[in-house]
């Protein structure tokens, strides 16, 4: 059991959470907190009990109702008040607000505005702990409503398969937003846990001692090598789903019944039974109230973020990499698929933080054989995953936040819709929402490529979707050497990088660079010089553009071809300088024309290079339909060198 001093400390922590939340409620009412607020009054015991056995280097992921978790893990109230009040000196510099408070330095990997999104991230943090073998444990908080999310199932299943050191801690407060938990689930959580082969513990979440004892037992077992466990703590939130919720879905009698089981009152009786003087408890209550009031006053006095900091923490400064010298003409020849394998191999060998994870990449060596043999050499650092794209991306996010350099594979670019939240709302935003505190050295390898009758769900060039997301870097190499140099740069980059390969180029042969060859991200290359027309392209279409440029030489047309290499960020300087010389611009990409990256390039050149142009800007791309299956219609749909050459002749004649 616990000593009197420990029992008093439990009460102190619950008092801090209760007092913090009550003051936030008043601040929100008085419009001093501008954003959404979800309070955890009534759930203090589950937060304190769950975090009781955790060490400084242990990690938690939280929910939109996460203030209590953050305070229980050690975050200071002043910074949190300031964050909610949108102050520059808030925990996250006023960038996260109530739903996104995080401090990775304290092992707090973030409250989260997306239901269940923290669970795959927790699996990633647990993967990092497992690879480091540092005996740390991860606790993933979630509400009963999250059980219906696919992210919950994917995360728990993967954690079970890998036997990760993670506790999935469910705070079952009876309601998923406005809906009773009894109306949301056909099977209880205990049966679900059995289905995944993980342990299950039920606990009274309003009893901090019972919760702490249950957690201590589970955490000790996990530190000793046991696999993941689900804990279900039954508790109740006194306030609505959000502040201002009219709460028509529950009765006042139900609320009053739960308030009679107030976690603080339950524990106060325990303190009295332990003969802890009332004066000690009263003095502590007064001291905490005064400290919290002082924190509110101090937070009020702080300044809002300066608007000049708007763009801070979107992208971390990347290493300065000089453009390497041209490869010698007698360089050995290798294939794009060799380039990928070699780049992964050297990064795994040189940096113990690097690991690979994806579907069939270990034993199977990837569906295209690109990672064959790496598992034999690097063992557990090359991991097969279940077919769980959300979990795979979440592993990358959580492990990157823990300081690893994960390289996760999305088998087909078309599947990005299955796991987009982990890229759109987690990887891209975590560094920004934490005021730069969250690390995100994550590489996502994926591939696309039309022309082989792969159909509408396996042929799409979707780079524009990802390039539209601030915080993501998108790379698309066109040659074996570029693939090697850019993949190494991506893995070493401190930002989340989506590395998009074209599978039709896997067998392409080209000069092999030296082992230390690395290319700068965000820098385009002029791969053919010309004077009459600039063609900007990327990936496989670069080769079609080069062929088209040669085809129009007899027509007296000199074409300059630019290989973007990176589509986010765009190297507009190189493009504008070329257009200044040629006065004509064409953009060719494999994606459909409307809303593609060509539109962004055209708009920017029309704005910044309007006076250079002697003709309208031309765009070449796939037709605005899903990719066809029949070979003849697919070829009609896909742009090629002949389409580009014809467009070049027309553009030159304008």
SVG drawing of the C-alpha trace seen along z (x, -y; Angstrom):
<svg xmlns="http://www.w3.org/2000/svg" viewBox="-33 -43 68 57">
<polyline fill="none" stroke="black" stroke-width="0.4" points="0.0,0.0 1.0,-3.6 2.5,-5.8 0.7,-8.7 3.0,-11.0 2.0,-9.3 -1.7,-9.5 -1.3,-13.2 0.6,-13.7 -2.2,-11.9 -4.7,-14.3 -2.5,-17.3 -2.3,-16.3 -6.0,-15.8 -6.6,-19.2 -4.4,-20.8 -6.3,-19.2 -9.7,-20.1 -8.6,-23.7 -7.1,-24.1 -10.2,-23.0 -12.5,-25.1 -10.5,-28.2 -10.4,-27.3 -14.2,-27.0 -14.4,-30.5 -11.8,-31.8 -13.7,-30.3 -17.0,-31.8 -15.3,-35.2 -13.9,-34.8 -10.3,-34.7 -9.8,-31.3 -10.6,-31.7 -10.7,-28.1 -12.6,-24.9 -12.4,-23.6 -13.1,-20.0 -12.8,-19.7 -12.0,-16.6 -13.7,-17.6 -14.7,-14.3 -12.0,-12.3 -9.1,-13.5 -8.4,-10.1 -8.0,-8.2 -5.4,-10.7 -3.4,-10.8 -3.6,-7.0 -2.7,-6.2 0.4,-8.5 1.4,-7.5 3.9,-4.8 5.4,-6.6 9.0,-7.8 10.3,-11.0 11.3,-9.2 8.0,-7.3 5.6,-8.7 1.9,-9.5 -0.4,-10.4 -3.7,-12.1 -7.1,-13.2 -8.9,-16.4 -9.9,-16.1 -6.2,-16.0 -5.5,-18.8 -5.6,-16.3 -3.2,-13.9 -0.7,-16.6 -0.8,-18.0 -0.5,-14.4 2.6,-13.8 4.2,-16.9 3.4,-19.9 3.2,-23.2 -0.2,-25.0 1.2,-28.4 2.4,-27.4 -0.9,-25.6 -3.0,-28.6 -0.9,-30.7 -1.4,-28.3 -5.1,-28.2 -5.1,-32.0 -3.1,-32.0 0.0,-33.6 3.5,-33.5 5.0,-32.0 2.4,-29.2 3.5,-25.6 3.4,-25.5 3.9,-29.3 0.2,-29.8 0.1,-27.4 -1.7,-24.4 -4.5,-25.5 -6.5,-23.3 -6.8,-20.3 -3.1,-20.1 -1.0,-20.7 2.2,-18.8 5.7,-18.8 7.8,-16.0 10.6,-16.8 8.4,-15.6 7.2,-12.6 3.9,-14.3 3.4,-13.6 0.3,-15.6 -3.3,-16.0 -5.1,-15.4 -8.1,-16.9 -8.6,-13.8 -10.4,-10.9 -8.1,-7.9 -5.2,-9.5 -2.9,-9.3 -3.1,-5.5 -0.9,-4.8 1.5,-7.5 1.8,-5.8 2.6,-2.6 5.4,-4.5 6.8,-5.8 6.6,-2.2 8.4,-0.9 11.2,-3.4 11.4,-2.3 11.5,1.4 14.3,0.8 16.3,-1.2 15.6,1.5 15.4,-1.3 12.6,0.2 10.3,-2.8 6.5,-2.5 4.0,-4.4 0.4,-5.1 -2.2,-5.9 -5.2,-7.6 -8.5,-7.3 -12.2,-7.6 -14.8,-5.0 -15.9,-6.7 -12.5,-6.0 -13.1,-2.3 -15.2,-2.7 -12.3,-4.2 -10.1,-2.1 -7.0,-3.7 -7.8,-2.0 -8.0,1.4 -4.9,1.0 -2.8,-0.3 -3.9,2.4 -3.4,5.2 0.0,4.0 1.1,3.5 -0.1,7.0 1.8,8.5 5.0,6.7 4.5,7.0 5.1,3.3 5.5,1.8 2.3,-0.2 -0.8,-0.6 -4.0,-1.5 -5.9,-3.4 -9.6,-3.8 -11.4,-6.5 -14.9,-5.2 -17.0,-8.2 -20.2,-6.8 -20.5,-9.1 -19.0,-9.5 -19.7,-13.2 -23.5,-13.2 -24.2,-9.5 -24.3,-6.9 -21.5,-4.3 -24.2,-1.6 -25.5,-2.7 -22.1,-2.8 -20.6,0.6 -21.9,4.1 -19.2,5.8 -17.5,4.7 -13.9,3.7 -13.0,6.8 -14.0,9.0 -12.2,6.9 -9.0,7.2 -9.3,10.9 -9.8,10.8 -6.5,9.1 -4.7,11.4 -3.9,8.6 -4.4,8.3 -7.4,6.5 -7.9,4.8 -11.1,3.1 -10.8,0.5 -12.9,-2.1 -11.6,-5.3 -12.9,-7.4 -10.6,-5.8 -7.1,-7.0 -5.6,-4.4 -7.3,-1.5 -6.2,-3.0 -2.6,-3.6 -2.4,0.0 -3.7,1.5 -1.4,-0.7 1.6,0.1 1.1,3.8 0.6,3.5 3.5,1.2 5.8,3.4 4.9,6.3 5.4,4.4 8.8,3.2 9.7,6.8 8.8,7.8 5.1,8.4 3.1,7.2 0.5,4.5 -2.5,4.3 -5.9,2.5 -7.1,0.8 -10.7,-0.4 -11.3,-2.9 -14.9,-3.7 -15.4,-7.4 -17.6,-10.3 -17.2,-13.9 -19.2,-16.5 -19.2,-19.0 -20.5,-18.6 -18.6,-17.2 -17.4,-20.8 -17.9,-24.0 -21.3,-25.4 -22.7,-21.9 -26.4,-22.1 -26.3,-18.4 -29.8,-17.4 -28.6,-13.8 -28.3,-13.1 -30.4,-13.9 -29.5,-16.0 -30.2,-13.0 -27.5,-11.0 -25.0,-13.8 -25.8,-14.2 -25.4,-10.4 -21.9,-10.5 -21.0,-13.7 -21.7,-11.8 -18.8,-9.6 -16.5,-12.6 -12.9,-11.3 -11.6,-14.0 -14.3,-13.2 -13.6,-9.5 -9.9,-10.1 -10.5,-12.7 -12.3,-10.0 -9.3,-7.8 -7.0,-10.5 -9.2,-10.9 -9.2,-7.2 -5.4,-7.3 -5.6,-10.0 -4.0,-12.7 -4.8,-16.0 -7.5,-18.0 -5.3,-21.1 -2.8,-19.5 -5.4,-18.9 -6.9,-22.4 -3.5,-24.1 -2.8,-22.2 -6.1,-23.2 -5.5,-26.9 -1.9,-26.8 -2.9,-25.1 -5.8,-27.6 -3.4,-30.5 -0.8,-29.0 -3.4,-28.5 -4.8,-32.0 -1.2,-33.4 -0.6,-31.4 -3.8,-32.8 -2.8,-36.3 0.7,-35.7 -0.7,-34.2 -3.0,-37.2 0.0,-39.5 1.8,-37.7 1.7,-38.8 0.1,-37.2 2.4,-35.8 3.9,-38.3 2.4,-38.0 5.8,-38.0 6.3,-34.5 3.4,-33.1 5.7,-31.0 7.9,-29.8 8.1,-26.0 6.4,-25.0 9.6,-23.5 12.8,-22.9 16.0,-24.3 17.4,-21.4 21.1,-20.6 22.9,-22.7 23.9,-20.3 25.9,-21.5 25.0,-20.2 27.5,-17.4 29.7,-17.4 28.5,-15.7 29.0,-11.9 31.9,-10.8 31.1,-9.2 32.8,-6.0 30.8,-5.6 29.5,-2.1 25.9,-1.4 23.1,-0.5 19.3,-0.5 16.8,-2.6 15.8,0.4 19.5,0.8 19.6,-2.9 16.8,-2.5 18.3,0.6 21.7,-0.9 20.5,-4.2 18.4,-2.4 21.3,0.0 23.9,-2.8 21.5,-4.8 20.7,-1.8 24.4,-1.1 25.4,-4.6 22.6,-5.7 21.1,-3.4 18.1,-5.7 17.0,-4.6 14.5,-1.7 12.2,-0.5 8.6,0.6 6.0,1.6 3.9,4.4 6.0,7.3 9.3,5.4 11.2,7.7 10.7,11.4 9.3,10.6 11.8,7.8 9.0,5.5 6.6,6.3 9.2,5.2 12.2,6.8 13.6,3.4 14.4,4.2 15.5,7.8 18.3,8.9 18.0,5.9 16.2,7.8 18.9,10.5 21.5,7.9 19.7,5.4 17.2,7.7 14.4,6.0 15.2,2.7 13.5,3.9 9.9,4.8 6.9,6.3 3.6,4.7 0.0,5.9 -1.9,4.3 -2.7,1.3 -1.7,-2.0 -2.9,-4.2 -0.9,-2.3 2.2,-2.3 2.1,-6.1 1.4,-6.5 4.4,-4.3 6.5,-6.8 5.0,-9.8 5.4,-8.5 8.9,-7.1 10.1,-10.3 8.8,-12.3 10.8,-9.9 13.9,-10.9 14.2,-8.0 14.5,-8.3 11.8,-5.9 11.4,-5.1 7.9,-3.7 6.5,-2.4 3.1,-3.1 2.8,-0.3 0.9,-2.4 0.5,-6.2 -3.2,-5.5 -3.6,-4.2 -2.8,-7.6 -6.5,-8.3 -6.6,-5.3 -4.1,-7.0 -4.2,-10.6 -4.9,-11.9 -1.5,-10.7 0.1,-12.8 -2.2,-15.7 -3.0,-16.3 -0.1,-14.7 3.2,-14.5 2.7,-17.8 1.3,-19.8 3.0,-18.4 6.2,-20.5 4.0,-23.6 1.4,-22.9 4.1,-22.3 6.0,-25.5 8.9,-23.5 9.3,-21.1 8.2,-18.0 10.9,-16.2 9.6,-14.8 12.5,-13.2 10.1,-10.9 10.5,-9.5 7.5,-7.9 8.4,-5.8 5.7,-5.2 5.3,-4.6 3.0,-5.2 3.0,-4.8 0.5,-4.5 0.9,-2.6 0.6,1.1 -3.1,1.4 -3.1,1.2 -6.5,-0.4 -8.0,-3.4 -6.9,-2.6 -3.2,-1.7 -2.1,-4.2 -2.7,-7.7 -0.2,-10.5 -1.4,-12.3 1.6,-14.4 -0.5,-17.6 -2.6,-16.4 0.5,-16.1 2.2,-19.1 -0.8,-21.2 -0.2,-20.3 2.1,-22.9 4.8,-21.0 5.2,-18.1 8.1,-17.8 7.4,-15.9 10.3,-14.4 9.9,-12.7 13.2,-11.5 13.6,-10.7 16.9,-8.8 18.8,-6.1 21.4,-8.6 18.7,-11.1 16.9,-8.3 20.0,-7.4 21.0,-11.0 17.5,-12.3 16.5,-9.2 19.6,-9.6 18.8,-13.3 15.2,-12.6 16.2,-10.1 18.7,-12.7 16.2,-15.5 14.6,-16.8 11.2,-17.2 8.5,-14.7 9.4,-13.8 7.1,-11.9 9.4,-10.1 7.5,-9.2 9.0,-6.7 7.7,-5.7 7.6,-2.0 8.1,-2.1 11.6,-3.5 12.6,-0.7 14.5,1.1 15.9,-2.0 19.7,-2.0 22.1,-4.9 25.4,-6.0 26.0,-5.0 27.3,-7.8 29.8,-7.3 28.5,-6.1 28.6,-9.6 26.5,-11.1 23.6,-13.3 21.5,-15.7 19.9,-18.9 16.1,-18.8 14.2,-21.7 16.6,-22.2 15.6,-21.6 18.1,-20.5 18.4,-21.7 18.9,-18.4 18.9,-19.9 19.8,-23.4 17.8,-25.4 16.8,-28.9 13.3,-28.8 11.0,-27.0 11.3,-25.9 9.7,-22.5 9.3,-21.8 8.7,-18.2 9.1,-15.6 9.6,-11.9 9.1,-9.7 7.7,-12.5 11.2,-14.1 12.3,-11.4 9.2,-12.0 10.0,-15.7 13.7,-15.0 12.6,-12.7 10.1,-15.4 12.8,-18.1 15.0,-15.9 12.1,-15.3 11.6,-19.0 15.2,-19.8 14.7,-19.3 11.9,-22.0 14.5,-24.5 13.1,-24.5 15.6,-24.6 14.0,-23.3 15.3,-23.6 14.2,-20.8 14.0,-21.3 13.7,-18.3 11.9,-19.5 13.2,-16.6 11.2,-18.2 7.7,-19.4 7.3,-20.8 9.0,-23.1 9.2,-24.2 12.4,-25.7 10.8,-28.6 14.0,-30.5 15.4,-28.0 12.1,-28.0 11.9,-31.8 15.5,-32.2 14.9,-29.7 11.7,-31.5 13.5,-34.8 15.8,-33.3 13.3,-31.3 10.1,-33.4 7.9,-30.4 6.8,-27.8 5.3,-24.3 4.7,-22.1 4.4,-18.3 3.4,-15.9 1.7,-12.5 -1.1,-13.7 -4.4,-15.0 -4.2,-18.6 -6.8,-20.3 -5.4,-21.5 -2.1,-19.7 1.4,-21.1 1.4,-22.6 -1.3,-25.0 0.8,-26.2 3.9,-26.7 1.8,-28.5 0.2,-30.8 3.5,-31.7 5.2,-32.4 2.3,-34.4 2.6,-36.6 6.4,-36.8 7.5,-36.3 4.6,-37.8 6.9,-40.3 9.2,-37.5 6.5,-35.6 5.8,-35.9 3.1,-33.2 0.5,-31.6 1.7,-29.0 1.0,-25.4 0.2,-22.5 0.4,-18.8 -0.9,-16.0 -3.4,-13.2 -7.0,-13.6 -9.4,-14.6 -10.7,-11.0 -9.7,-8.2 -7.0,-6.1 -8.5,-3.6 -7.8,0.1 -7.9,1.1 -4.4,0.5 -5.6,-1.5 -7.7,-3.9 -4.9,-4.1 -2.4,-5.2 -4.9,-7.8 -5.3,-9.1 -1.6,-9.2 0.5,-12.1 3.6,-11.0 6.5,-12.4 4.4,-12.8 1.8,-14.9 4.6,-17.0 6.3,-17.4 3.1,-18.5 2.4,-21.0 6.0,-22.3 5.5,-22.9 2.3,-24.8 3.8,-26.9 6.8,-27.8 4.4,-29.0 2.6,-31.4"/>
</svg>
